[in-house]
Amino acid sequence: MKAEAEFWRMVRWIAGIAVLMAAGAIAYLAATGELYIHLVIATILGVFFSVLLGCGLFALSFFSDKSGHDQSVRDATSQQGENRTD
């Protein structure tokens, strides 16, 4: 399925970008002050998973649209609206 292959390609890009963002955050913290292990762990986890979550949700919305799931829901809700008697 083309939409699924494109989704997994986006996930790989997002994971790579998340790693780069976490490394950039650590480099910034190292340049501005002393690094402590708890600070490094919290920064890596926070930045990595925030980027992964935010971009991942966008990727899922694009996948949903390209795979046709949005159209099936749109069709079902429009049929409900046509059958409704107010």
C-alpha positions as CSV (number, residue, x, y, z in Angstrom):
1,M,0.0,0.0,0.0
2,K,1.5,3.3,-1.1
3,A,0.1,5.4,1.8
4,E,1.6,3.0,4.4
5,A,5.0,3.0,2.8
6,E,5.0,6.8,2.7
7,F,3.9,6.9,6.3
8,W,6.8,4.8,7.4
9,R,9.2,6.9,5.3
10,M,7.9,10.0,7.2
11,V,8.4,8.2,10.5
12,R,12.0,7.5,9.8
13,W,12.6,11.2,8.8
14,I,10.8,12.3,12.0
15,A,12.9,10.0,14.2
16,G,16.1,11.4,12.6
17,I,14.9,15.0,13.1
18,A,14.0,14.2,16.7
19,V,17.5,12.9,17.3
20,L,19.1,16.0,15.7
21,M,16.9,18.3,17.8
22,A,17.8,16.5,21.0
23,A,21.5,16.7,20.1
24,G,21.1,20.4,19.3
25,A,19.4,21.0,22.7
26,I,22.2,19.2,24.5
27,A,24.8,21.2,22.5
28,Y,23.1,24.4,23.5
29,L,23.0,23.4,27.1
30,A,26.6,22.4,27.1
31,A,27.6,25.8,25.6
32,T,25.7,27.8,28.1
33,G,26.5,26.0,31.3
34,E,27.5,22.8,33.2
35,L,25.7,19.6,32.3
36,Y,24.4,17.2,34.9
37,I,23.3,13.7,34.1
38,H,19.7,14.3,35.1
39,L,19.5,17.4,33.0
40,V,20.9,15.5,30.0
41,I,18.4,12.6,30.4
42,A,15.4,14.9,31.0
43,T,16.4,17.0,28.0
44,I,16.9,14.1,25.6
45,L,13.6,12.4,26.6
46,G,11.6,15.6,26.6
47,V,12.9,17.0,23.3
48,F,12.9,13.6,21.5
49,F,9.4,12.5,22.5
50,S,7.9,16.0,22.1
51,V,9.2,16.2,18.5
52,L,8.2,12.6,17.9
53,L,4.7,13.1,19.3
54,G,4.0,16.4,17.5
55,C,5.3,15.3,14.1
56,G,3.9,11.8,14.5
57,L,0.4,13.1,15.0
58,F,0.7,15.2,11.8
59,A,2.1,12.1,10.0
60,L,-0.9,10.1,11.1
61,S,-3.3,12.7,9.9
62,F,-1.7,12.7,6.5
63,F,-1.7,8.9,6.4
64,S,-5.4,8.9,7.3
65,D,-6.2,11.3,4.5
66,K,-4.1,9.4,1.9
67,S,-5.2,6.0,2.8
68,G,-8.9,6.8,2.4
69,H,-10.0,6.5,6.0
70,D,-11.1,10.2,6.1
71,Q,-13.3,9.7,3.0
72,S,-15.1,6.7,4.5
73,V,-15.9,8.7,7.6
74,R,-17.0,11.7,5.5
75,D,-19.3,9.5,3.5
76,A,-20.8,7.8,6.6
77,T,-21.5,11.1,8.3
78,S,-23.0,12.7,5.2
79,Q,-25.4,9.8,4.8
80,Q,-26.5,10.2,8.4
81,G,-27.2,13.9,7.8
82,E,-29.3,13.1,4.7
83,N,-31.4,10.5,6.6
84,R,-32.1,12.8,9.5
85,T,-35.6,14.3,9.9
86,D,-35.7,17.5,12.0
